[in-house]
Amino acid sequence: MRSEHLFTSESVSEGHPDKVSDQISDAIVDLLLSKDSEARIACETLTTTQRVVLAGEIRCRGVFENGEWVAGAREEIERAVRNTVREIGYVQDGFHWETLVLENRLHGQSSEIAQGVDASGNKDEGAGDQGIMFGFACDETPDLMPAPLDYSHKILHRLARDRKSGEAAFLEPDSKSQLTLLYRDGKPVACTAVVVSTQHAPGYHEGEKEAELKAYVKRVVAEILPQGWLSDETVWHINPTGAFEIGGPDGDAGLTGRKIIVDTYGGAAPHGGGAFSGKDPTKVDRSAAYITRYLAKNIVAAGLATRCTIQLSYAIGVSQPLSLYVDTHGTGTVDEPALEDAIRSLETLGGLTPRGIRTHLGLNKPIYRHSAAYGHFGRTPEGDLFPWERTDLVAGLKAALEA
């Protein structure tokens, strides 16, 4: 490990065009799972000036049956789209929840995919696709997340909260943040650079209004970051290009699944390549990424390591994972093979099959819209939300290691 280095991560707000797309896709997932807990959904969303386009494959009782739309289902989907855009806060001429044009191109799921994924006879439910998925945890923050990403998320979440409450009424929905942190002996100790670009009301790019916006952003960052991380040496870039009045899908087209590093670990850990939003939990791109985060977080929470990466791999239509890999990066208190054996021995995980993961974490519920902005990980579990962030496996892991 280097004695000293810099590392940077970015986040984007709920009003960023790609995140608007993610939230719409997950609003569709939630709607369909609320109708049918065994629904199959692969929903992609394109957002651009005054237009939202949905595409993908679905199967859902009460919505899309026998190749046909159920009466009223299209209207329900449209309401979910418009409500999502309204809650984000878009009431602009170039993108307005009430007047945007919606194109719904969703259609039935392929029968060939269905036959590989669905359980039948003696065959268990198979993985929705092949692929590799990674989970990660570290002790850099109370959330057991990499610090540059965790605090970048929190800055934008605060901006959104203040925008909606009226405390910072000059803010508009689209924004990005980026933090560069100095690490010494593997621990973050200072922030060397802050980048925040936020869409704003007319005129807040010059004069006293610009000064007000920049002072507000600096105050928020200072309140979010640990004390002592900011100094006279910290470099600030707040709206460095100048005016940022045209934002969101009107300023740049958005697509589902284009912010996968923002969604996970900010580049501090590997990513298998698959996006999460718009997919039901039979898709291991989503569910296996959640279970690996859950396992890694519980290992760190149990004091078995201060840094942990876990990989799983699957083949489409096959229920059992092809591989399990644990790496504690030299910080573990037990050997990695022992951790792998302990994980495999936990019956509550159901062998890490797609069905076992969904059952253990309770993933067949409408819980996904909440995860589609400000990161899927490092969040606070509450009720059914963010079950992969629970640390209720600590005792089980310790017991399995002692057995």
C-alpha positions as CSV (number, residue, x, y, z in Angstrom):
1,M,0.0,0.0,0.0
2,R,1.3,3.4,-0.9
3,S,2.0,5.7,2.1
4,E,0.3,8.6,0.4
5,H,-2.0,9.1,-2.6
6,L,-5.0,11.0,-4.0
7,F,-8.2,9.3,-5.0
8,T,-11.3,10.9,-6.6
9,S,-14.9,9.9,-7.0
10,E,-18.0,11.7,-8.4
11,S,-21.7,11.6,-7.8
12,V,-24.7,12.9,-9.8
13,S,-28.0,14.2,-8.4
14,E,-31.6,12.8,-8.9
15,G,-32.0,15.5,-11.5
16,H,-29.1,14.4,-13.7
17,P,-30.6,13.1,-17.0
18,D,-29.1,9.6,-16.6
19,K,-30.5,9.4,-13.0
20,V,-33.9,10.6,-14.2
21,S,-33.9,7.7,-16.5
22,D,-32.8,5.3,-13.8
23,Q,-35.5,6.5,-11.5
24,I,-38.2,6.1,-14.1
25,S,-37.0,2.6,-14.9
26,D,-37.1,1.7,-11.3
27,A,-40.5,3.3,-10.8
28,I,-41.8,0.9,-13.5
29,V,-40.1,-2.0,-11.7
30,D,-41.8,-1.0,-8.4
31,L,-45.2,-0.6,-10.1
32,L,-45.0,-4.1,-11.7
33,L,-43.7,-5.8,-8.5
34,S,-46.5,-4.2,-6.6
35,K,-48.9,-6.0,-9.0
36,D,-47.0,-9.3,-9.2
37,S,-44.1,-10.3,-7.0
38,E,-42.9,-12.7,-9.8
39,A,-43.0,-10.1,-12.5
40,R,-40.2,-10.0,-15.1
41,I,-39.0,-6.6,-16.0
42,A,-36.2,-5.2,-18.2
43,C,-37.1,-1.5,-18.6
44,E,-34.8,1.0,-20.3
45,T,-35.6,4.7,-20.4
46,L,-34.4,7.5,-22.7
47,T,-35.0,11.0,-21.6
48,T,-34.5,14.1,-23.7
49,T,-36.1,17.5,-24.4
50,Q,-39.8,17.1,-23.4
51,R,-39.8,13.4,-24.2
52,V,-39.5,10.1,-22.3
53,V,-39.1,6.8,-24.2
54,L,-39.6,3.4,-22.5
55,A,-38.3,0.2,-24.1
56,G,-37.8,-3.3,-23.0
57,E,-39.5,-6.6,-22.0
58,I,-42.0,-7.3,-19.3
59,R,-44.3,-10.1,-18.0
60,C,-46.7,-9.2,-15.2
61,R,-50.1,-10.3,-14.1
62,G,-52.5,-7.5,-14.2
63,V,-50.3,-5.5,-16.6
64,F,-49.1,-7.5,-19.5
65,E,-50.6,-11.0,-20.0
66,N,-50.6,-13.3,-23.0
67,G,-48.9,-10.8,-25.1
68,E,-51.5,-8.1,-24.5
69,W,-51.8,-5.0,-22.3
70,V,-54.4,-5.3,-19.6
71,A,-57.0,-2.5,-19.7
72,G,-55.7,0.6,-17.8
73,A,-52.1,-0.7,-17.5
74,R,-50.6,1.7,-20.0
75,E,-52.2,4.6,-18.1
76,E,-50.8,3.4,-14.8
77,I,-47.3,3.3,-16.3
78,E,-47.8,6.8,-17.7
79,R,-48.8,8.1,-14.2
80,A,-45.7,6.4,-12.7
81,V,-43.5,8.2,-15.2
82,R,-45.0,11.6,-14.7
83,N,-45.1,11.3,-10.9
84,T,-41.4,10.4,-10.9
85,V,-40.5,13.4,-12.9
86,R,-42.7,15.7,-10.8
87,E,-41.2,14.4,-7.5
88,I,-37.7,15.1,-8.9
89,G,-38.8,18.7,-9.5
90,Y,-38.9,19.2,-13.3
91,V,-41.3,22.0,-14.2
92,Q,-39.2,23.6,-16.9
93,D,-40.2,24.5,-20.5
94,G,-37.6,22.0,-21.8
95,F,-38.7,19.2,-19.5
96,H,-42.0,19.3,-17.6
97,W,-43.7,16.4,-15.9
98,E,-47.1,17.4,-17.0
99,T,-46.5,18.2,-20.7
100,L,-43.6,15.9,-21.7
101,V,-44.4,13.3,-24.4
102,L,-44.2,9.7,-23.4
103,E,-43.5,6.8,-25.8
104,N,-44.2,3.4,-24.3
105,R,-42.4,0.7,-26.3
106,L,-42.4,-2.0,-23.6
107,H,-43.4,-5.5,-24.9
108,G,-43.5,-9.1,-23.8
109,Q,-40.6,-11.0,-22.5
110,S,-38.9,-13.4,-24.8
111,S,-40.2,-17.0,-24.4
112,E,-36.6,-18.3,-24.9
113,I,-35.3,-16.2,-22.0
114,A,-38.3,-17.2,-19.9
115,Q,-37.7,-20.9,-20.3
116,G,-34.2,-20.6,-19.0
117,V,-35.0,-18.4,-16.0
118,D,-38.3,-19.8,-14.8
119,A,-38.5,-22.8,-12.4
120,S,-40.1,-25.9,-13.9
121,G,-40.3,-29.5,-12.9
122,N,-37.1,-30.4,-11.1
123,K,-35.3,-27.3,-12.4
124,D,-34.8,-24.4,-10.0
125,E,-35.1,-20.8,-11.1
126,G,-32.0,-19.9,-13.1
127,A,-30.0,-16.7,-13.3
128,G,-31.5,-14.1,-15.6
129,D,-28.1,-13.7,-17.4
130,Q,-24.5,-14.7,-17.3
131,G,-22.0,-12.3,-15.7
132,I,-19.8,-11.4,-12.8
133,M,-20.9,-9.2,-9.9
134,F,-18.8,-7.5,-7.2
135,G,-19.5,-6.3,-3.7
136,F,-17.3,-4.1,-1.5
137,A,-17.0,-2.6,1.9
138,C,-14.3,-0.7,3.9
139,D,-14.1,1.1,7.2
140,E,-13.4,4.6,5.7
141,T,-16.9,5.9,6.7
142,P,-19.7,4.9,9.2
143,D,-21.5,3.6,6.1
144,L,-18.6,1.2,5.4
145,M,-18.2,2.9,2.0
146,P,-15.3,4.6,0.2
147,A,-15.1,8.1,1.5
148,P,-14.9,10.1,-1.8
149,L,-18.1,8.6,-3.1
150,D,-20.0,8.5,0.2
151,Y,-19.5,12.2,0.8
152,S,-20.1,13.2,-2.8
153,H,-23.5,11.5,-2.5
154,K,-24.3,13.3,0.7
155,I,-23.4,16.7,-0.7
156,L,-25.9,16.3,-3.6
157,H,-28.6,14.8,-1.3
158,R,-28.3,17.8,0.9
159,L,-28.6,20.2,-2.1
160,A,-31.8,18.3,-3.2
161,R,-33.3,18.5,0.3
162,D,-32.6,22.3,0.5
163,R,-34.0,22.8,-3.0
164,K,-37.2,21.1,-2.2
165,S,-37.6,22.7,1.2
166,G,-37.1,26.2,-0.2
167,E,-33.9,26.8,1.8
168,A,-32.0,27.0,-1.4
169,A,-34.8,27.9,-3.8
170,F,-32.3,29.2,-6.4
171,L,-31.2,25.6,-7.1
172,E,-32.6,23.4,-9.9
173,P,-32.6,19.6,-10.1
174,D,-29.5,18.8,-12.2
175,S,-26.1,18.7,-10.3
176,K,-22.9,16.8,-10.0
177,S,-20.2,16.6,-7.3
178,Q,-16.7,15.3,-7.1
179,L,-14.2,15.0,-4.3
180,T,-10.5,14.4,-4.3
181,L,-9.2,13.0,-1.0
182,L,-5.7,12.6,0.3
183,Y,-4.9,9.2,1.8
184,R,-2.1,8.5,4.2
185,D,-1.4,4.9,5.1
186,G,-4.7,3.8,3.6
187,K,-6.9,6.3,5.4
188,P,-8.5,9.5,4.1
189,V,-7.2,12.5,6.0
190,A,-7.9,15.6,3.8
191,C,-9.9,17.0,0.9
192,T,-7.6,18.5,-1.7
193,A,-10.3,19.4,-4.3
194,V,-14.0,20.0,-4.5
195,V,-16.0,20.2,-7.8
196,V,-19.7,21.0,-7.6
197,S,-21.8,22.0,-10.7
198,T,-25.4,22.7,-10.0
199,Q,-28.2,23.9,-12.2
200,H,-29.6,27.2,-10.9
201,A,-32.3,29.8,-11.4
202,P,-31.6,32.6,-13.9
203,G,-28.9,35.1,-13.0
204,Y,-27.1,33.0,-10.4
205,H,-23.9,32.9,-12.5
206,E,-22.7,36.4,-11.9
207,G,-22.6,39.2,-9.2
208,E,-24.1,38.9,-5.8
209,K,-26.3,35.9,-6.8
210,E,-23.3,33.9,-7.9
211,A,-21.5,34.7,-4.6
212,E,-24.6,33.6,-2.7
213,L,-24.7,30.3,-4.6
214,K,-21.0,29.6,-4.1
215,A,-21.1,30.5,-0.4
216,Y,-24.1,28.2,0.1
217,V,-22.2,25.3,-1.6
218,K,-19.1,25.8,0.5
219,R,-21.1,25.8,3.6
220,V,-22.8,22.5,2.7
221,V,-19.6,20.9,1.8
222,A,-18.0,22.0,5.1
223,E,-21.0,20.6,7.1
224,I,-20.8,17.3,5.3
225,L,-17.1,16.5,5.4
226,P,-15.3,15.5,8.6
227,Q,-13.8,18.3,10.5
228,G,-10.3,19.3,9.5
229,W,-10.5,17.9,6.0
230,L,-10.9,21.3,4.3
231,S,-8.1,23.8,4.5
232,D,-6.7,26.9,2.7
233,E,-5.0,24.4,0.4
234,T,-8.3,22.9,-0.8
235,V,-9.0,23.8,-4.5
236,W,-12.7,24.7,-5.2
237,H,-14.5,24.6,-8.6
238,I,-18.1,25.6,-8.2
239,N,-19.9,25.9,-11.5
240,P,-16.6,26.3,-13.3
241,T,-18.1,26.7,-16.8
242,G,-20.3,29.7,-15.7
243,A,-24.0,29.7,-16.3
244,F,-25.9,26.4,-15.7
245,E,-29.5,27.3,-16.3
246,I,-30.3,24.6,-19.0
247,G,-30.0,21.2,-17.4
248,G,-31.5,17.8,-17.0
249,P,-32.8,16.0,-20.1
250,D,-33.3,19.3,-21.9
251,G,-29.5,19.9,-21.7
252,D,-28.3,16.4,-22.3
253,A,-30.1,13.1,-23.1
254,G,-30.3,10.5,-20.3
255,L,-30.2,6.7,-20.5
256,T,-30.8,4.0,-17.9
257,G,-27.7,2.3,-16.6
258,R,-25.1,4.9,-17.7
259,K,-23.9,5.7,-14.1
260,I,-22.9,2.3,-12.8
261,I,-19.8,3.6,-11.0
262,V,-21.8,6.3,-9.3
263,D,-24.3,3.6,-8.3
264,T,-21.6,1.4,-6.7
265,Y,-18.2,2.3,-5.3
266,G,-17.0,5.3,-7.2
267,G,-14.2,3.4,-8.8
268,A,-12.7,2.2,-5.5
269,A,-13.7,-1.4,-6.2
270,P,-14.2,-3.5,-9.3
271,H,-17.5,-3.5,-11.2
272,G,-18.9,-6.4,-13.2
273,G,-20.3,-4.1,-15.9
274,G,-24.0,-4.7,-15.4
275,A,-26.4,-1.9,-14.5
276,F,-29.1,-2.3,-11.8
277,S,-32.0,0.0,-12.5
278,G,-34.9,-1.2,-14.6
279,K,-34.3,-4.9,-13.7
280,D,-36.4,-7.3,-11.6
281,P,-34.4,-9.2,-9.0
282,T,-34.1,-12.4,-11.1
283,K,-31.5,-10.5,-13.0
284,V,-28.3,-11.3,-11.1
285,D,-26.7,-8.0,-12.3
286,R,-28.9,-6.5,-9.6
287,S,-29.5,-9.2,-7.0
288,A,-26.0,-10.7,-6.9
289,A,-24.5,-7.2,-6.7
290,Y,-26.7,-6.6,-3.7
291,I,-25.8,-9.9,-1.9
292,T,-22.1,-9.4,-2.5
293,R,-22.3,-5.9,-0.9
294,Y,-24.3,-7.4,2.0
295,L,-21.6,-10.1,2.5
296,A,-18.7,-7.7,2.3
297,K,-20.3,-5.2,4.6
298,N,-21.0,-7.9,7.2
299,I,-17.5,-9.2,7.0
300,V,-16.2,-5.7,7.7
301,A,-18.8,-5.0,10.4
302,A,-17.8,-8.2,12.1
303,G,-14.2,-7.0,12.4
304,L,-13.0,-9.8,10.1
305,A,-11.4,-7.3,7.8
306,T,-11.2,-3.5,7.3
307,R,-11.5,-3.9,3.5
308,C,-13.3,-6.6,1.6
309,T,-14.1,-7.4,-2.1
310,I,-16.4,-10.3,-3.1
311,Q,-17.1,-11.7,-6.6
312,L,-19.8,-14.0,-7.7
313,S,-20.4,-15.4,-11.3
314,Y,-23.3,-17.0,-13.0
315,A,-24.5,-18.6,-16.2
316,I,-27.9,-17.7,-17.7
317,G,-30.5,-20.3,-16.8
318,V,-28.3,-22.0,-14.2
319,S,-29.2,-21.6,-10.5
320,Q,-25.9,-22.3,-8.7
321,P,-23.2,-19.7,-8.9
322,L,-20.1,-20.7,-10.9
323,S,-17.6,-19.1,-8.5
324,L,-17.3,-17.2,-5.2
325,Y,-14.2,-15.2,-4.4
326,V,-13.3,-13.2,-1.3
327,D,-10.4,-10.8,-1.1
328,T,-9.6,-8.9,2.2
329,H,-6.7,-7.0,0.7
330,G,-4.3,-8.1,3.4
331,T,-6.6,-6.7,6.2
332,G,-8.4,-9.9,7.2
333,T,-8.2,-11.6,10.6
334,V,-8.9,-15.0,9.0
335,D,-7.9,-16.5,5.7
336,E,-10.0,-15.8,2.7
337,P,-10.8,-19.5,1.9
338,A,-12.2,-19.8,5.4
339,L,-14.5,-16.9,4.7
340,E,-15.6,-18.4,1.4
341,D,-16.4,-21.7,3.2
342,A,-18.3,-19.8,6.0
343,I,-20.4,-18.0,3.4
344,R,-21.2,-21.3,1.6
345,S,-22.2,-22.9,4.8
346,L,-24.9,-20.4,5.7
347,E,-28.2,-22.1,4.9
348,T,-30.2,-18.9,5.1
349,L,-28.4,-17.6,1.9
350,G,-29.9,-20.5,-0.1
351,G,-26.7,-21.4,-1.8
352,L,-26.5,-17.9,-3.3
353,T,-28.9,-19.0,-6.0
354,P,-31.1,-16.3,-7.5
355,R,-34.1,-17.6,-5.5
356,G,-32.0,-17.9,-2.4
357,I,-30.8,-14.3,-2.7
358,R,-34.2,-12.9,-3.4
359,T,-35.7,-14.8,-0.4
360,H,-33.0,-13.9,2.1
361,L,-33.0,-10.2,1.2
362,G,-36.7,-9.9,0.4
363,L,-36.1,-8.5,-3.0
364,N,-39.5,-9.3,-4.6
365,K,-41.0,-6.0,-3.3
366,P,-41.4,-2.5,-4.8
367,I,-38.3,-1.1,-3.1
368,Y,-36.1,0.1,-6.0
369,R,-37.1,3.6,-6.9
370,H,-35.4,4.7,-3.6
371,S,-32.1,3.2,-4.6
372,A,-32.0,4.8,-8.1
373,A,-30.3,8.1,-6.9
374,Y,-27.5,8.8,-4.5
375,G,-26.1,5.3,-4.7
376,H,-27.4,1.8,-4.1
377,F,-24.9,1.2,-1.3
378,G,-24.0,3.0,1.9
379,R,-27.7,3.7,2.5
380,T,-29.7,3.3,5.8
381,P,-31.9,0.2,5.9
382,E,-35.4,1.1,6.9
383,G,-38.3,-1.3,6.8
384,D,-38.2,-3.1,3.5
385,L,-35.8,-0.6,1.9
386,F,-32.1,-1.4,1.4
387,P,-32.1,-4.8,3.0
388,W,-28.6,-5.5,1.6
389,E,-27.3,-2.8,4.0
390,R,-28.2,-4.7,7.1
391,T,-25.5,-6.1,9.3
392,D,-27.6,-9.0,10.6
393,L,-25.2,-11.7,9.3
394,V,-22.4,-10.8,11.7
395,A,-23.2,-13.5,14.3
396,G,-23.8,-16.1,11.6
397,L,-20.5,-15.5,10.0
398,K,-18.6,-15.7,13.3
399,A,-20.4,-18.9,14.3
400,A,-19.6,-20.5,10.9
401,L,-15.9,-19.6,11.3
402,E,-15.9,-21.2,14.8
403,A,-17.6,-24.4,13.7
